[in-house]
């Protein structure tokens, strides 16, 4: 992540630090992640799941995959994901990945697109495309992407920084495997994830079992139908060492881009909300590693067809204010 901050061209990555970076094993479990923008925390596993639906494990050394499809794991289409498969002894063992908000992705209007009919109108969709294959850049694909944005210079600089970020992660993970052996590295990773899960479950168990309902909340409108507020319903159920965030009853999906991708945005935000509440790093015992173990006890319910789980191909780019209400509601 620090490499990406230093190398990025645009202010949104370099200064706003609207990025995430981490390592994910070949099962799609997050091993570690940078301490960066909260809404990027925990999103990489969904990106891995998304690219797997196209490639099914068909990767080679030197591949670089670019992905931003919001219905296949991306947090929303401006958040490009770069994933690099990591091999040890010719065996796929992990992915190095990062996410970052691009200045422009070629939508009908610069910046966020709200009044759109579907997600295709929100900008160029890059669905698990190999921009490098076996170490060779696909110049035709690269040109196609950069020729369809308003800010090709910034996008090129940022994308090259993202690739360098992932290559460094892959290099360092490979060096660990070469030094200690894959069995030792993965055994340590399993312990690391189990430790994080144990700590999270212990904090959840300290909360009395029951259902906790937040007050009914509202959003002003969907960006088109002004004066028609949207409802947010949130209840949290604590059951032993598991916690459930139930958004049932929240507004139905809307006709604009004011919906939220479930896997890429709603799940990571809910995980962040619980982590911030129960594992505050400023308090003793709060310095718990950010990995798959933290997510295991947290479950999110959002009915398909709602603003927090829209049906394909509804627009879902302008999802920022809605998912920020989830921590507001949970922390209430």
C-alpha positions in Angstrom: 0.0 0.0 0.0 2.8 2.4 0.8 4.4 1.7 -2.6 1.0 2.5 -4.2 0.7 5.8 -2.3 4.1 6.9 -3.4 3.8 5.9 -7.0 0.2 6.8 -7.8 -0.4 9.7 -10.2 -3.8 10.9 -9.0 -4.6 12.7 -5.8 -7.5 10.4 -5.0 -5.0 7.5 -4.6 -1.8 9.4 -3.6 -3.4 11.8 -1.0 -7.0 10.6 -0.3 -5.5 7.1 -0.1 -8.7 5.6 -1.6 -7.1 2.2 -2.0 -6.7 -1.3 -0.5 -3.9 -3.8 -0.8 -3.4 -7.3 0.5 -2.7 -11.0 0.0 -5.4 -13.6 -0.5 -4.8 -17.4 -0.6 -6.0 -19.6 -3.5 -9.2 -20.4 -1.6 -10.0 -16.7 -1.6 -9.3 -16.1 2.1 -7.7 -12.9 3.0 -4.3 -13.4 4.7 -3.4 -9.8 5.4 -4.4 -6.3 4.3 -3.3 -2.7 4.5 -4.6 -0.2 7.0 -6.2 2.0 4.4 -9.6 3.3 3.4 -12.3 1.4 5.4 -14.6 0.7 2.5 -11.8 -1.1 0.7 -11.0 -3.3 3.7 -12.2 -6.8 3.1 -13.2 -6.3 -0.5 -10.4 -8.3 -2.2 -11.9 -11.8 -1.6 -15.0 -10.7 -3.6 -12.7 -9.6 -6.5 -11.0 -13.0 -6.4 -14.4 -14.7 -6.5 -15.4 -12.5 -9.4 -12.3 -13.3 -11.6 -12.6 -17.0 -10.8 -16.0 -17.1 -12.4 -14.3 -16.3 -15.7 -10.9 -18.0 -15.4 -11.5 -21.0 -13.2 -8.0 -21.3 -12.0 -6.4 -20.8 -15.4 -3.5 -18.5 -14.5 0.1 -18.4 -15.5 3.2 -16.8 -14.0 3.3 -13.2 -15.0 -0.5 -12.7 -15.5 -2.0 -9.5 -14.3 -5.8 -9.4 -14.1 -7.9 -6.2 -14.1 -11.4 -6.3 -12.8 -14.2 -3.8 -11.9 -17.5 -5.6 -12.6 -19.8 -4.6 -9.7 -22.0 -7.7 -10.1 -18.9 -10.0 -9.9 -17.3 -8.7 -6.7 -16.1 -5.1 -7.4 -17.0 -2.6 -4.8 -18.3 -0.3 -7.6 -17.0 0.2 -11.2 -14.6 3.1 -10.5 -12.7 0.9 -8.0 -10.3 -1.0 -10.3 -8.9 -4.2 -8.8 -5.6 -5.6 -9.9 -4.8 -9.2 -9.1 -1.6 -11.1 -9.7 -1.5 -14.9 -9.1 1.4 -16.1 -7.0 3.1 -19.5 -7.8 5.5 -21.6 -5.7 7.0 -24.7 -7.3 4.7 -24.1 -10.3 1.7 -24.3 -8.0 -0.9 -21.5 -7.5 -0.7 -20.6 -3.8 -2.1 -17.1 -3.5 -2.9 -13.7 -5.1 -1.5 -10.3 -4.5 -4.1 -7.7 -5.0 -5.0 -4.1 -4.7 -8.0 -1.9 -5.3 -8.0 1.8 -6.2 -10.5 4.5 -7.2 -9.9 5.7 -10.8 -10.3 9.3 -11.6 -12.6 8.5 -14.6 -13.8 5.3 -16.3 -15.6 6.8 -19.3 -19.1 7.2 -18.0 -21.7 9.6 -19.5 -20.5 12.3 -17.1 -17.2 12.8 -15.2 -17.1 11.6 -11.6 -20.1 9.7 -10.1 -23.0 8.9 -12.4 -26.3 8.8 -10.6 -29.1 9.3 -13.1 -28.3 6.2 -15.2 -30.5 3.3 -16.5 -28.1 0.5 -15.6 -24.5 -0.3 -14.6 -23.3 -0.2 -18.2 -24.0 3.5 -18.3 -21.8 4.1 -15.3 -18.5 3.6 -17.2 -16.4 1.0 -18.9 -16.8 -2.5 -17.5 -13.6 -4.6 -17.3 -14.6 -8.1 -16.4 -11.5 -10.1 -15.3 -9.4 -9.1 -18.3 -5.7 -10.2 -18.4 -3.9 -7.0 -19.2 -0.6 -9.0 -18.9 -0.5 -12.6 -20.1 2.5 -14.7 -18.9 4.4 -11.4 -18.4 3.6 -9.8 -21.8 1.4 -6.7 -21.8 -1.6 -6.9 -24.0 -1.1 -3.5 -25.7 -4.4 -3.6 -27.6 -6.5 -4.1 -24.5 -4.4 -1.4 -22.7 -5.1 1.0 -25.5 -8.8 0.2 -25.6 -9.1 1.0 -21.9 -7.1 4.2 -21.9 -8.7 5.5 -25.2 -12.1 5.4 -23.5 -11.5 7.6 -20.4 -11.2 11.3 -20.0 -8.0 11.1 -17.9 -5.7 8.6 -19.7 -2.5 10.0 -18.2 -3.8 9.8 -14.6 -5.3 6.4 -15.2 -2.1 5.0 -16.8 0.0 6.3 -13.9 -2.4 4.9 -11.3 -2.7 1.5 -13.0 1.0 1.1 -13.4 1.4 1.9 -9.7 -1.2 -0.7 -8.8 0.6 -3.3 -10.8 3.9 -2.5 -9.1 2.2 -2.7 -5.8 0.9 -6.2 -6.5 4.2 -7.3 -7.9 6.0 -6.3 -4.7 3.4 -8.3 -2.7 3.9 -11.3 -4.9 7.7 -11.0 -4.7 7.7 -10.8 -0.9 5.2 -13.7 -0.4 7.2 -15.9 -2.8 10.4 -15.0 -0.8 8.7 -16.2 2.4 7.8 -19.5 0.8 11.3 -20.0 -0.5 12.8 -19.2 2.9 10.5 -21.1 5.2 8.6 -23.5 2.9 5.0 -23.4 1.8 3.8 -25.7 4.6 5.3 -23.4 7.3 4.0 -20.2 5.7 0.5 -21.5 5.3 0.5 -23.1 8.8 1.4 -19.7 10.2 -1.3 -18.1 8.1 -3.9 -20.6 9.4 -2.9 -19.8 13.0 -3.0 -16.1 12.2 -6.6 -16.3 10.8 -7.7 -18.5 13.7 -6.3 -16.1 16.2 -8.2 -13.2 14.6 -11.4 -15.2 14.6 -10.9 -16.2 18.3 -10.4 -12.6 19.3 -13.4 -11.4 17.4 -15.7 -14.1 18.7 -14.6 -13.4 22.3 -15.6 -9.7 21.8 -19.0 -10.7 20.3 -19.6 -13.2 23.2 -19.2 -10.4 25.6 -22.3 -8.7 24.2 -25.6 -10.1 25.6 -27.5 -12.2 23.1 -30.5 -10.6 21.6 -31.8 -8.4 18.8 -30.8 -4.7 18.7 -32.8 -2.5 16.4 -31.5 0.9 15.2 -33.9 3.7 14.7 -35.5 4.0 11.3 -33.1 6.0 9.0 -33.6 7.8 5.7 -31.7 8.9 2.6 -33.0 12.1 0.9 -33.6 10.6 -2.5 -32.2 8.4 -5.3 -30.6 11.3 -7.2 -33.4 11.6 -9.7 -36.8 11.5 -7.9 -36.2 14.4 -5.6 -38.1 14.6 -2.4 -38.8 10.9 -2.3 -36.8 9.6 0.7 -35.4 6.1 0.9 -35.8 3.9 4.0 -33.0 2.2 5.8 -33.9 -0.5 8.3 -31.1 -2.1 10.4 -31.3 -4.7 13.2 -28.3 -6.5 14.7 -28.7 -10.0 16.3 -26.1 -11.4 18.6 -26.2 -15.2 19.0 -23.3 -16.6 21.0 -20.2 -15.7 19.2 -21.9 -14.9 15.9 -23.4 -11.5 14.9 -25.9 -10.8 12.2 -26.6 -7.5 10.5 -30.0 -7.6 9.0 -31.0 -4.9 6.5 -34.4 -6.5 5.6 -37.0 -3.8 5.2 -34.7 -1.3 3.7 -35.8 0.4 0.5 -36.3 -1.5 -2.7 -33.7 -1.0 -5.4 -34.1 2.2 -7.3 -34.0 3.1 -11.0 -30.8 5.1 -10.7 -27.2 4.3 -9.8 -28.0 4.8 -6.1 -27.8 1.1 -5.2 -25.0 -0.8 -3.5 -23.1 -3.9 -4.7 -23.7 -6.5 -2.0 -20.5 -8.6 -2.1 -18.1 -5.8 -2.9 -19.5 -2.9 -0.8 -22.2 -4.0 1.7 -20.3 -7.0 3.2 -16.9 -5.1 3.7 -18.7 -2.1 5.2 -20.6 -4.3 7.7 -17.4 -6.1 8.6 -15.7 -2.7 9.1 -18.5 -1.5 11.3 -18.3 -4.5 13.7 -14.5 -4.4 13.8 -14.5 -0.7 14.6 -17.1 -1.3 17.4 -15.5 -4.4 19.0 -11.8 -4.3 18.1 -10.9 -0.7 18.5 -7.1 -0.5 17.8 -6.8 2.4 20.2 -7.8 0.2 23.1 -5.8 -2.7 24.8 -6.2 -5.9 22.8 -7.5 -4.1 19.7 -4.5 -4.7 17.5 -5.9 -7.7 15.8 -4.7 -8.7 12.2 -7.1 -7.8 9.4 -7.7 -11.2 7.8 -10.3 -13.8 7.0 -10.7 -14.7 10.6 -12.2 -11.3 11.6 -15.0 -11.8 9.0 -16.0 -15.4 9.9 -18.4 -14.5 12.8 -20.1 -11.6 10.9 -23.1 -12.3 8.7 -25.1 -9.9 6.6 -28.6 -10.2 5.3 -29.9 -8.0 2.5 -32.8 -9.3 0.4 -32.2 -9.4 -3.3 -34.0 -6.5 -5.0 -33.3 -4.1 -2.2 -31.1 -1.0 -2.3 -28.4 -3.0 -0.5 -28.5 -6.0 -2.9 -29.8 -4.9 -6.3 -30.7 -7.1 -9.1 -28.5 -7.2 -12.2 -28.2 -4.9 -14.2 -29.3 -2.0 -11.9 -26.9 0.9 -11.6 -24.8 0.8 -8.4 -21.9 3.3 -8.8 -23.2 6.1 -6.5 -23.2 3.8 -3.4 -21.1 5.9 -1.1 -23.7 7.6 1.2 -25.8 4.5 1.6 -23.2 2.1 2.8 -21.8 4.8 5.1 -25.1 4.6 6.9 -24.5 1.0 7.9 -21.8 1.9 10.4 -24.0 4.8 11.6 -26.8 2.4 12.3 -24.7 -0.4 13.8 -22.8 2.0 16.1 -26.0 3.7 17.2 
